[in-house]
């Protein structure tokens, strides 16, 4: 696990895990890394994850933030061995690794500008769904649009059944298709080209040292943000990176979530369920619709699903031992005939101890009370989130 280590006068005084998408450093007791020294501003600097990459930024502090002795004015991606200086403190990141010099880099160009991503895994999934390694919030991009893989020295592009297709140098592709340096992979108004990571030369005393960007694999991220047009456009959570703004989607085939990834600063939040502990909706009780809590007179538990695409809430009865709810809010099986899940799924499993919530279909964790969790035993009134879908659990009675 990645850890933040603080030294003062060469002695280690603090060591804490690097958790969550960001960690604030400052004199304020509310900061994640509280350093009570007048040389620091109340909110001095911030360490942020962008996929597998780790960045640092100064928060308009009075005395500045330094990396390897140089004051930074813009967010900076940390390289292996970098030292962050705030006041008299030296901050190191341990439990990470330096990226290989031959790491492939994807350059994505489109309406959101030009951005570069290092491939730190063997493949990257690009699409509109927040669960994708790179999520693009545009209607022309399908939920899971494109897979880019590396097989030795060969790059592979595979369209994942997208509505608008994928092209290489203007020719639409079907199935896994090899491509090379200089080729242009096109997804609607976005284009993608491949290259390789370049080492940066820095001065260490009298010697020049080559460094590459710092990589944190603890979140199982497959992409690391290298840089581009607008650091603020690239929020991330649990290893996924997002680009673009949330839009209304009237395309029935492509219905579901899109836009910013879960947990990002600008991401749209699920509608607040003001009746988290209330009975199922009056309409559902009156009409007794299949799949609602009205089906068995509230003898079984149920969940209320909130999703921006619904324009309201939906109740789903937990009749079976396992209930599967898609990230788009659907309770139907959408995986038939497919070898790769097209979205994340919330699993609600009945156990002797109660109903257990967990997730499958992608690498993200659930979010409960604002924190990522692998699973959660639910009590009446508890809520969990997957992407922009929110689910509240109810017990009968």
C-alpha positions, -999 to 999 in steps of 0.1 A, spaced: 0 0 0 12 35 -8 22 55 23 30 91 30 61 95 51 70 128 68 105 137 80 117 166 101 155 172 104 161 138 88 139 119 113 106 102 105 78 117 125 47 104 108 37 76 84 1 72 72 -15 53 43 -23 73 11 -61 67 10 -88 82 -11 -85 103 -42 -67 132 -23 -49 141 9 -47 176 22 -16 188 41 -17 218 64 -19 234 98 -56 230 101 -66 201 124 -91 190 97 -64 183 72 -57 147 64 -20 153 71 -20 177 101 14 194 107 11 220 135 38 245 124 35 282 117 55 279 86 26 260 70 -7 276 58 -39 262 72 -45 243 39 -10 242 24 -8 215 -2 -27 185 -16 -16 151 -28 -40 137 -54 -44 105 -74 -50 106 -111 -56 70 -119 -23 53 -109 -4 86 -110 3 107 -79 2 145 -83 9 173 -58 -4 209 -59 1 240 -38 -31 254 -23 -21 291 -26 1 287 5 20 317 18 54 300 19 49 277 -11 53 240 -19 86 227 -33 95 195 -51 132 186 -51 140 222 -40 119 238 -68 88 258 -60 57 246 -79 31 269 -93 10 243 -111 0 208 -102 29 184 -108 30 147 -114 55 131 -90 84 110 -102 100 81 -84 122 94 -56 107 129 -55 107 149 -23 78 173 -15 88 201 9 63 221 30 79 244 55 107 224 73 90 191 65 100 166 38 73 144 25 79 111 7 57 86 -10 66 50 -3 51 17 -15 50 29 -51 71 22 -81 87 41 -110 70 35 -144 91 17 -170 106 39 -196 89 18 -223 55 23 -208 29 29 -236 12 63 -235 -21 71 -251 -27 107 -263 -65 114 -264 -76 145 -284 -111 159 -287 -136 185 -275 -120 184 -240 -86 192 -253 -55 169 -254 -47 145 -226 -20 118 -221 -24 86 -202 2 60 -194 -9 24 -197 3 7 -165 -19 -24 -171 -21 -47 -201 -53 -31 -213 -74 0 -209 -112 3 -213 -125 36 -226 -162 45 -225 -188 66 -209 -194 44 -179 -177 56 -147 -163 21 -142 -141 25 -173 -104 31 -169 -109 64 -188 -145 76 -187 -155 102 -213 -188 120 -206 -201 125 -241 -232 110 -257 -214 99 -288 -193 75 -266 -209 42 -256 -208 30 -220 -180 6 -229 -167 17 -262 -131 7 -269 -104 -17 -255 -68 -9 -261 -43 -37 -253 -6 -43 -257 7 -77 -268 45 -75 -268 53 -47 -292 19 -49 -309 -10 -25 -300 -46 -39 -303 -78 -19 -307 -111 -36 -302 -145 -20 -305 -168 -33 -277 -201 -32 -296 -204 6 -295 -232 24 -313 -210 48 -333 -181 24 -339 -144 28 -339 -121 35 -368 -84 33 -375 -71 58 -400 -107 63 -411 -116 26 -416 -142 11 -393 -129 -20 -374 -146 -52 -364 -130 -74 -338 -95 -70 -323 -74 -50 -348 -36 -44 -346 -23 -9 -351 11 9 -348 28 41 -338 15 69 -360 -20 53 -366 -50 73 -355 -78 55 -336 -111 74 -338 -142 73 -316 -167 98 -329 -151 133 -324 -123 118 -303 -90 105 -316 -62 85 -300 -26 79 -308 1 58 -290 36 65 -280 60 58 -251 68 74 -218 98 96 -217 122 98 -187 129 132 -172 165 142 -164 169 160 -131 201 173 -113 211 154 -82 242 171 -69 267 169 -98 250 140 -115 220 140 -139 194 114 -129 167 100 -152 133 96 -135 99 84 -146 65 90 -131 55 75 -98 29 47 -101 6 34 -73 -9 0 -82 -28 -3 -49 -61 7 -65 -56 -17 -95 -57 13 -118 -47 6 -154 -42 42 -165 -21 70 -151 -27 106 -160 5 121 -175 -7 156 -183 -27 177 -207 -51 206 -211 -66 212 -177 -57 192 -146 -91 200 -130 -108 182 -159 -94 148 -147 -109 139 -114 -106 102 -103 -118 78 -78 -107 43 -70 -83 43 -99 -106 54 -127 -101 87 -145 -129 108 -160 -132 135 -187 -161 156 -197 -194 170 -184 -226 152 -174 -252 154 -201 -289 144 -205 -291 111 -225 -323 103 -245 -307 74 -263 -326 43 -251 -299 19 -263 -272 38 -245 -293 47 -214 -274 48 -181 -247 68 -165 -221 90 -182 -200 119 -174 -177 123 -145 -165 93 -125 -179 84 -91 -166 106 -63 -151 134 -84 -154 169 -72 -177 180 -100 -196 147 -104 -234 148 -103 -246 132 -71 -275 108 -70 -308 124 -61 -313 126 -24 -339 101 -12 -358 121 14 -378 90 24 -350 66 30 -368 48 58 -403 52 43 -425 24 29 -425 18 -8 -442 44 -30 -479 47 -28 -482 40 -66 -463 7 -62 -484 -4 -33 -516 4 -49 -508 -11 -83 -488 -40 -70 -463 -38 -99 -441 -69 -104 -407 -65 -87 -419 -39 -62 -423 -42 -25 -461 -46 -29 -457 -81 -42 -458 -100 -9 -473 -75 15 -438 -63 27 -429 -98 40 -395 -95 23 -369 -68 24 -367 -43 -5 -345 -15 -18 -353 19 -32 -331 28 -62 -323 64 -70 -308 72 -104 -307 104 -125 -321 85 -156 -353 76 -137 -366 110 -129 -377 95 -95 -372 65 -73 -378 28 -80 -385 0 -55 -372 -35 -61 -383 -65 -40 -355 -89 -28 -373 -121 -34 -344 -143 -45 -313 -154 -26 -293 -131 -49 -306 -99 -64 -285 -83 -92 -290 -46 -100 -271 -30 -129 -252 3 -125 -278 18 -149 -306 9 -123 -319 -21 -142 -327 -54 -125 -327 -74 -157 -298 -96 -168 -279 -77 -195 -249 -101 -198 -265 -129 -219 -244 -137 -249 -215 -115 -237 -181 -125 -223 -174 -91 -208 -198 -74 -184 -211 -41 -199 -214 -24 -166 -209 -28 -129 -235 -47 -108 -247 -44 -72 -252 -78 -57 -276 -81 -27 -272 -115 -11 -294 -130 16 -273 -147 43 -282 -160 78 -269 -128 93 -289 -105 70 -285 -90 35 -250 -85 22 -242 -59 -4 -212 -62 -27 -203 -55 -64 -192 -74 -94 -185 -66 -131 -157 -41 -126 -129 -32 -101 -146 -4 -82 -158 -8 -46 -192 2 -32 -194 35 -14 -210 35 20 -211 66 43 -187 83 18 -161 55 20 -152 27 -4 -160 -7 10 -157 -42 -5 -190 -53 10 -215 -42 37 -240 -60 58 -271 -39 55 -295 -26 82 -328 -9 75 -322 26 62 -286 19 51 -276 33 17 -248 23 -7 -237 38 -40 -223 24 -72 -214 51 -97 -242 76 -98 -268 50 -86 -279 51 -49 -297 23 -32 -315 24 2 -322 -8 20 -356 -15 39 -368 -42 62 -406 -50 64 -425 -39 94 
